[in-house]
C-alpha cells in the first residue's frame, strides 16, 4: 500500500434504507387479489368450487410469485447496494487505519546525552532553572580541563558516553550494537574505539564513521520510509579545529536507539526516554499544509504539545514554520536553539531531538521539532509511545444472498407446479421439476458470480479513488 502524508482520504458511502414495509403489504394484497380473480375466471363453468384446489391456485401460487418478485427486488434494490456501501466503507476504514498506523510509526530513543558549553540548557530554555542563555550569532566553544596529553575529542567522547554506559552494557549482552560517529575527522573513530575499549563493553559493537551531516538525522532514522531496525548509537560531535575560529558553536550529542524486538528482549529495567515520530518533509511553500497533516493525523493530541523546538533553518523556512505553528493554534512555547547556543552546525538537528526527548521524560508533554533536511524542513513530534488506532470490524459481507436464494426457490416452485381443479390438472407446469430445480440452482450460482465480479470492480474503483496526489512525503 502506497502511503504518504497527503494520501487521499475517500469519503464513506451512506448505507441505503430498507424499502417501506407498506409497499410490500400493498403489493401482497394486489397479487392475492389478482390471483383470486384469475382463479375464478379460469374455474370450469358448472363445477362447484372445491376449496382446497381453489385456494391452492388462488392464494398459494400468487404467494410464490409474490415471494419471488419481492426477493429479487429487495436483493437488487437494497441488499446489493447495502453490501456495496458496507464493503466500500470497510475499505475506507481499513485504509484510514493503515494510514494512522503509518503516521504513528516511530523510532524509540532509549537514552541520550547532550553536551554544550551552556549547562542545563534544556531546563534553562524552558525557564525551569535559571535564565535562558542568549548567544545569537556567536560561536560558543567548550572550555575543557584536559589532562596532560588528552585530546579534546577524547575528553568529549569519554564524558559524553559515560552516562550511557549502563544502557550500552545491558543492550550489548543481547544485541549487536552499531555505533555511528559523525565528526570532522575520520581519525576520531580511532579515539572512539580506544574510549570504548577501556570500558570493555559486552559483544562486539560495529563502528562506522560519517562525514558531518551526511546523511541528515531523519534520513538516518528512516530508511525507505521505514523506521530503522536493530540497536544503533548515534554520536554527533561538533568541535572546531585547534587554532582556528570555529564556524559554529561547539556541542555533542549521543543517542541510543532500539527497535521493538530489541526492547522486548531488554524490557526489564530499561525505560525508553521518548519516541521520535515519523517526520513530514516539506519546502517552505508547503510547510503549513505539512504541519496541518502532521497534527491532523493525531499521533498525539495537539493540546498535549507544549514546546516547539527549531534550529538551523534559513529565514524562509524559519518564517514558514513559525507561521504554520501559529496558524495551527498550538499552545506551545517556541524554543530557538540557535538563539540559546549560537551558530548552528551539523549536530544541531540531533541536539534538538535529544533536548525535546529529555523534556518528554521530565513530564513536559509532547514536543514538536523542526530541523533542516535536504528537501527543506523536517517536522516531527517527540512524545511517549503512541496508542494504537482503533482496529476496524471484520468483513461481514458474503457473496451469497439468502434473499435471492429464496426468490429463486419460490420461482422454481411456481413454474414447476400445475394449477389443480378437483384433482385434475387445470394448468400445466411451465417447467418440469428437474428443469425448475436447475433454474433455481443456476440463478443462485449466477448471483454469487455476479456479486464477486461486483466486488472486484468496486475494489478497483476504490483503488482509483485512493490514488495519492503529488506532494509531501514522510
C-alpha positions in Angstrom: 0.0 0.0 0.0 1.5 3.3 -1.1 1.0 5.7 1.8 2.1 9.3 2.1 1.2 12.2 4.3 -1.2 13.5 1.7 -2.8 10.1 1.0 -6.2 11.0 -0.4 -9.0 10.2 2.1 -12.0 8.7 0.4 -15.4 9.5 1.7 -17.6 6.7 3.0 -20.9 6.0 1.3 -24.3 6.1 3.1 -26.0 2.7 3.6 -29.4 2.5 1.8 -32.6 2.3 3.8 -34.8 -0.8 3.6 -37.8 -0.2 1.4 -41.0 0.8 3.3 -43.0 -2.2 4.6 -46.3 -0.8 3.4 -45.2 -1.2 -0.2 -44.9 -5.0 0.3 -48.2 -5.0 2.1 -49.9 -3.3 -0.8 -48.2 -5.5 -3.4 -49.1 -8.6 -1.4 -52.9 -7.8 -1.4 -52.7 -6.7 -5.1 -51.1 -10.0 -6.1 -53.5 -12.0 -4.0 -56.5 -10.1 -5.4 -55.3 -10.7 -9.0 -54.7 -14.4 -8.2 -58.2 -14.8 -6.8 -59.7 -13.1 -9.9 -57.7 -15.3 -12.3 -58.6 -18.4 -10.3 -62.3 -17.5 -10.5 -62.1 -16.7 -14.2 -60.3 -19.9 -15.1 -62.5 -22.2 -12.9 -64.6 -24.5 -15.2 -68.2 -23.5 -15.7 -70.8 -25.6 -14.0 -68.3 -27.1 -11.5 -68.7 -26.4 -7.8 -65.8 -24.7 -6.2 -63.6 -27.2 -4.3 -61.9 -25.1 -1.6 -58.6 -27.0 -1.4 -57.7 -26.8 -5.1 -59.2 -23.3 -5.4 -57.2 -21.9 -2.5 -54.0 -23.6 -3.9 -54.5 -21.8 -7.2 -55.9 -18.6 -5.9 -53.6 -18.0 -2.9 -50.6 -20.3 -2.8 -49.4 -19.8 -6.4 -49.8 -16.0 -6.2 -47.9 -16.1 -2.8 -45.0 -17.9 -4.5 -45.0 -15.2 -7.2 -45.1 -12.5 -4.5 -42.1 -14.0 -2.7 -40.1 -14.4 -5.9 -40.7 -10.8 -7.1 -40.1 -9.3 -3.6 -37.0 -11.3 -3.1 -35.5 -10.2 -6.4 -36.5 -6.6 -5.9 -35.1 -6.4 -2.3 -31.9 -8.0 -3.4 -31.3 -5.7 -6.4 -32.7 -2.6 -4.9 -31.5 -2.9 -1.3 -29.2 -5.8 -0.4 -26.7 -5.3 -3.3 -26.3 -1.5 -2.7 -26.1 -2.2 1.0 -23.3 -4.7 0.5 -21.5 -2.3 -1.8 -21.7 0.5 0.8 -20.6 -1.8 3.6 -17.7 -3.1 1.6 -16.7 0.4 0.4 -16.9 1.8 4.0 -14.9 -1.1 5.3 -12.1 -0.4 2.7 -12.2 3.2 3.8 -11.9 2.3 7.4 -9.0 -0.2 6.8 -7.2 2.3 4.6 -7.5 5.0 7.3 -6.4 2.5 9.9 -3.2 1.7 8.0 -2.6 5.3 7.3 -2.9 6.2 11.0 -0.5 3.3 11.9 1.8 4.7 9.2 1.7 8.2 10.7 2.4 6.8 14.2 5.5 4.9 13.2 8.3 5.9 15.4 11.8 5.1 16.5 12.4 4.6 20.2 15.1 6.6 21.9 16.4 4.5 24.8 18.5 7.3 26.2 20.5 10.3 25.1 23.1 12.8 26.4 23.8 16.3 25.2 26.9 18.3 25.9 27.0 22.1 25.2 29.1 25.0 26.6 25.9 26.0 28.4 25.0 23.9 31.4 21.4 22.6 31.8 20.5 24.0 28.5 17.0 22.4 28.2 15.9 23.4 31.6 17.1 27.0 31.2 15.5 27.4 27.9 12.1 26.3 29.3 12.6 28.5 32.3 12.6 25.6 34.8 16.1 26.5 36.1 18.0 29.8 35.9 17.8 32.2 32.9 17.8 31.2 29.2 21.1 31.8 27.6 21.4 34.3 24.7 24.2 33.6 22.2 22.7 34.8 18.9 25.3 34.9 16.2 28.1 33.7 18.5 30.3 30.6 18.1 30.3 29.3 21.7 33.1 26.9 22.5 33.9 24.3 25.2 36.4 25.2 28.0 37.7 21.8 28.8 40.0 21.0 31.8 42.2 18.5 29.9 44.6 16.0 31.4 48.2 16.0 30.1 48.3 14.5 26.6 44.5 14.3 26.4 42.8 15.4 23.1 39.7 17.5 23.2 37.8 14.8 21.2 38.8 12.1 23.6 37.7 14.1 26.6 34.4 14.9 24.9 33.7 11.3 24.0 34.6 9.9 27.4 32.3 12.3 29.2 29.6 12.1 26.7 29.3 8.3 26.7 29.8 7.8 30.5 26.1 8.4 31.2 25.0 5.9 28.5 27.3 3.1 29.8 24.7 1.2 31.8 22.2 1.1 28.9 25.0 0.1 26.5 26.2 -2.7 28.8 22.6 -4.0 29.2 21.8 -3.9 25.5 25.2 -5.3 24.5 24.5 -8.6 26.3 21.7 -9.5 23.9 22.0 -7.2 20.9 24.5 -6.3 18.2 25.1 -2.6 18.6 26.1 -0.3 15.7 27.9 2.9 16.7 27.8 5.7 14.2 30.1 8.7 14.7 29.6 11.9 12.8 32.6 14.2 13.1 35.0 16.4 11.1 37.9 13.9 11.2 37.7 10.2 10.4 40.6 9.6 12.8 38.1 10.4 15.6 36.9 6.8 15.1 40.2 5.6 16.4 39.8 7.7 19.5 36.3 6.4 20.0 37.5 2.8 19.7 40.1 3.5 22.4 37.5 5.0 24.7 35.1 2.1 24.3 37.9 -0.5 24.8 38.6 1.0 28.2 35.1 0.1 29.3 35.2 -3.4 27.9 31.6 -3.4 26.6 30.0 -6.9 26.1 29.6 -8.0 22.5 31.4 -6.6 19.6 29.9 -3.2 18.6 30.3 -2.2 14.9 31.8 1.3 14.5 31.0 3.5 11.5 32.2 7.0 10.7 30.2 9.5 8.7 31.1 12.9 7.5 29.2 15.8 9.2 25.5 16.0 8.2 25.7 13.0 5.8 23.0 11.8 6.0 20.8 14.2 7.9 19.1 12.9 11.1 15.8 12.0 9.5 17.4 10.0 6.6 19.5 8.2 9.2 16.4 7.1 11.2 14.0 6.4 8.3 15.2 4.0 5.6 12.8 4.0 2.6 10.1 5.4 4.8 10.5 2.6 7.4 11.9 3.1 10.9 15.5 1.9 11.5 15.9 -1.6 12.8 18.3 -3.1 15.4 20.2 -1.1 18.0 22.1 2.0 17.0 24.1 4.6 18.9 24.4 7.9 17.0 27.2 10.3 18.1 27.5 13.7 16.6 30.5 15.8 17.6 30.7 19.5 16.6 34.2 20.6 17.5 36.2 23.4 16.0 39.8 22.9 14.8 42.6 24.0 17.1 43.9 27.5 16.4 41.0 28.4 14.0 37.9 30.4 14.5 35.0 27.8 14.7 32.3 28.3 12.1 29.7 27.1 14.6 29.1 26.6 18.2 30.6 23.5 19.7 28.4 20.8 21.0 28.0 17.0 21.0 25.2 14.5 21.4 24.9 10.7 21.8 21.5 9.0 21.2 20.8 5.3 21.7 18.0 3.9 19.5 16.5 0.4 19.6 13.7 -1.3 17.6 10.7 -3.1 19.2 12.2 -6.5 19.2 15.4 -5.4 21.0 13.3 -3.5 23.6 11.2 -6.6 24.2 14.3 -8.6 24.9 15.5 -6.0 27.4 12.3 -4.6 28.8 13.2 -5.3 32.4 14.9 -2.3 34.0 15.0 -0.3 30.8 12.7 2.6 30.3 12.9 4.5 27.0 13.3 8.2 27.1 10.9 9.1 24.3 9.7 8.2 20.8 10.6 10.1 17.6 7.6 10.0 15.3 7.6 9.9 11.5 8.5 13.4 10.2 6.8 15.3 7.5 9.2 16.8 5.0 8.3 19.9 3.0 9.6 23.0 1.2 8.8 26.4 2.6 5.6 26.9 0.5 4.2 23.6 1.8 5.1 23.8 5.4 1.7 25.0 6.5 0.0 22.1 4.8 2.6 19.6 6.1 2.2 20.6 9.7 -1.6 20.6 9.3 -1.4 17.0 8.1 1.0 16.0 10.8 -1.2 17.4 13.5 -4.4 16.1 11.8 -3.2 12.5 12.0 -3.2 13.0 15.8 -0.4 10.7 16.8 -0.8 12.8 20.0 -3.5 15.3 20.8 -2.5 18.8 19.6 -3.3 20.1 23.1 -0.5 18.0 24.6 2.3 19.6 22.5 3.9 22.0 25.0 7.1 23.0 23.3 8.2 23.8 19.7 12.0 23.4 19.0 13.7 24.7 15.9 17.3 25.0 14.8 19.4 25.5 11.7 16.6 26.8 9.4 17.2 29.6 6.9 15.0 32.6 7.0 12.3 31.4 4.6 11.9 28.1 6.3 12.1 29.6 9.8 9.3 32.1 8.9 7.2 29.5 7.2 7.4 27.1 10.1 6.8 29.7 12.7 3.7 31.0 10.9 2.4 27.4 10.3 2.7 26.6 14.0 0.9 29.8 14.9 -1.9 29.1 12.4 -2.3 25.6 14.0 -3.2 27.3 17.2 -0.8 25.2 19.2 -0.3 26.2 22.9 3.4 25.6 22.5 6.3 27.8 23.5 8.9 28.3 20.9 12.4 27.2 21.8 15.0 28.6 19.4 18.2 26.6 19.9 20.2 28.9 17.7 19.4 31.8 20.0 20.4 29.9 23.0 23.5 28.1 21.7 24.7 30.3 18.8 25.7 29.4 15.3 24.2 26.1 14.2 26.2 23.2 12.7 25.6 19.6 11.5 24.9 18.3 15.1 22.1 20.8 15.9 19.4 18.6 14.4 20.4 15.7 16.7 20.7 18.1 19.7 17.2 19.4 19.1 15.7 15.8 19.1 17.6 14.9 22.3 16.6 18.1 24.2 13.0 17.5 23.2 13.2 13.9 24.3 14.7 14.9 27.6 11.8 17.2 28.3 9.3 14.4 27.5 10.9 12.3 30.2 10.7 15.3 32.6 7.0 15.4 32.1 6.8 18.5 29.9 4.4 16.9 27.5 4.8 16.2 23.8 7.3 18.2 21.8 7.4 19.5 18.2 10.8 19.7 16.4 11.7 21.4 13.1 15.2 20.8 11.7 16.7 21.3 8.2 17.0 18.5 5.7 17.9 18.0 2.0 14.3 18.6 0.9 13.6 21.6 3.1 12.5 21.2 6.6 11.6 18.0 8.6 9.0 18.4 11.3 8.3 15.6 13.8 6.7 15.0 17.1 8.7 13.7 20.1 6.5 12.1 22.7 5.8 8.9 24.6 4.8 5.7 22.9 1.6 6.3 20.9 -1.7 4.4 21.4 -2.7 2.1 18.5 -5.7 3.4 16.5 -9.0 1.6 16.7 -9.0 -1.5 14.5 -11.9 -1.7 12.1 -14.5 -4.5 12.4 -14.3 -7.8 10.5 -15.7 -8.2 7.0 -19.5 -9.0 7.3 -20.1 -9.1 3.5 -20.6 -12.5 1.9 -21.4 -13.1 -1.8 -24.3 -15.4 -1.1 -27.7 -13.9 -0.7 -30.4 -15.7 1.2 -33.0 -13.2 -0.1 -32.1 -14.1 -3.8 -32.0 -17.8 -3.0 -35.5 -17.6 -1.5 -36.7 -15.8 -4.6 -35.2 -18.4 -6.9 -36.7 -21.3 -4.9 -40.1 -19.6 -4.9 -39.9 -19.0 -8.6 -38.8 -22.6 -9.2 -41.8 -24.0 -7.2 -44.1 -21.5 -9.1 -43.1 -22.6 -12.6 -42.8 -26.2 -11.6 -46.3 -26.5 -10.1 -49.5 -27.1 -12.1 -52.8 -25.5 -11.2 -55.2 -28.0 -9.8 -59.1 -28.2 -10.1 -61.0 -31.1 -8.5 -57.9 -33.3 -8.7 -57.4 -32.7 -12.4 -54.6 -30.6 -13.8 -56.1 -27.4 -15.0 -52.8 -25.6 -15.7 -49.8 -27.4 -17.0 -46.5 -26.7 -15.2 -44.3 -24.2 -17.1 -41.2 -26.3 -16.5 -40.7 -29.9 -15.4 -39.4 -30.3 -11.8 -35.9 -31.1 -12.9 -35.7 -28.0 -15.1 -37.2 -25.8 -12.3 -34.6 -27.1 -9.8 -31.8 -26.5 -12.4 -33.2 -23.0 -12.9 -33.1 -22.2 -9.2 -29.5 -23.5 -8.9 -28.3 -21.6 -11.9 -29.9 -18.4 -10.6 -28.1 -18.7 -7.3 -24.8 -19.5 -8.9 -25.2 -16.6 -11.3 -25.9 -14.3 -8.3 -22.7 -15.4 -6.5 -20.6 -15.0 -9.6 -22.0 -11.6 -10.4 -21.5 -10.4 -6.8 -17.9 -11.5 -6.8 -17.4 -9.5 -10.1 -19.1 -6.5 -8.5 -16.7 -6.7 -5.5 -13.8 -6.8 -7.9 -15.0 -3.8 -9.8 -15.8 -1.9 -6.6 -12.3 -2.6 -5.2 -10.8 -1.3 -8.5 -12.9 1.8 -8.2 -11.7 2.3 -4.6 -8.1 2.0 -5.6 -8.5 4.6 -8.3 -10.2 6.9 -5.8 -7.3 6.4 -3.4 -4.5 7.3 -5.9 -2.4 9.8 -4.0 -1.8 13.3 -5.2 1.8 14.6 -5.6 3.3 16.4 -2.7 4.6 15.8 0.8 6.5 12.7 1.8 7.3 11.1 5.1 
